[in-house]
Amino acid sequence: MSRSALVLAAAGLVAAGCPAPGLYLALGCGLAAVGVGWVGYRRRAAPGLARLAAAAAVTLGATAVLLGAVRVAMALAAIGHLDRMLGN
């Protein structure tokens, strides 16, 4: 569980730096990493290292979501600026 969450979080962080669909992949993979990591962290019977890895995945996934959201906001701001610049 924690390994898959870490893979999703890493994929989200890598996707945040990629062009075009990367921002949406960052949002999706980040949210999935947060969800899977949270489930992995809540398992009381899991060993400590697995719970720690799941908590790290939650943190990295949240970072990927924030980076993706910043990219979406920048894209929307650029579209708005171009719209005002063209006078439509």
PEDAJO-V83139 format. One record per residue. N is the residue number from 1. RES is the residue in one letter. OMEGA is omega in whole degrees, -180 to 180 (999 if undefined). Layout:
N|RES|OMEGA + N|RES|OMEGA
This chain:
1|M|-177 + 2|S|178 + 3|R|179 + 4|S|177 + 5|A|178 + 6|L|177 + 7|V|178 + 8|L|180 + 9|A|178 + 10|A|177 + 11|A|178 + 12|G|179 + 13|L|178 + 14|V|-179 + 15|A|180 + 16|A|179 + 17|G|-178 + 18|C|-180 + 19|P|-177 + 20|A|-174 + 21|P|-176 + 22|G|-179 + 23|L|178 + 24|Y|175 + 25|L|178 + 26|A|178 + 27|L|-178 + 28|G|-180 + 29|C|178 + 30|G|178 + 31|L|178 + 32|A|179 + 33|A|178 + 34|V|-180 + 35|G|-179 + 36|V|178 + 37|G|178 + 38|W|178 + 39|V|179 + 40|G|179 + 41|Y|-177 + 42|R|178 + 43|R|-178 + 44|R|-178 + 45|A|-178 + 46|A|177 + 47|P|-176 + 48|G|-179 + 49|L|178 + 50|A|178 + 51|R|178 + 52|L|177 + 53|A|178 + 54|A|177 + 55|A|176 + 56|A|178 + 57|A|176 + 58|V|-180 + 59|T|180 + 60|L|177 + 61|G|177 + 62|A|176 + 63|T|178 + 64|A|178 + 65|V|180 + 66|L|178 + 67|L|177 + 68|G|179 + 69|A|177 + 70|V|178 + 71|R|177 + 72|V|179 + 73|A|178 + 74|M|178 + 75|A|178 + 76|L|177 + 77|A|179 + 78|A|177 + 79|I|178 + 80|G|178 + 81|H|178 + 82|L|178 + 83|D|179 + 84|R|-179 + 85|M|-180 + 86|L|175 + 87|G|180 + 88|N|999
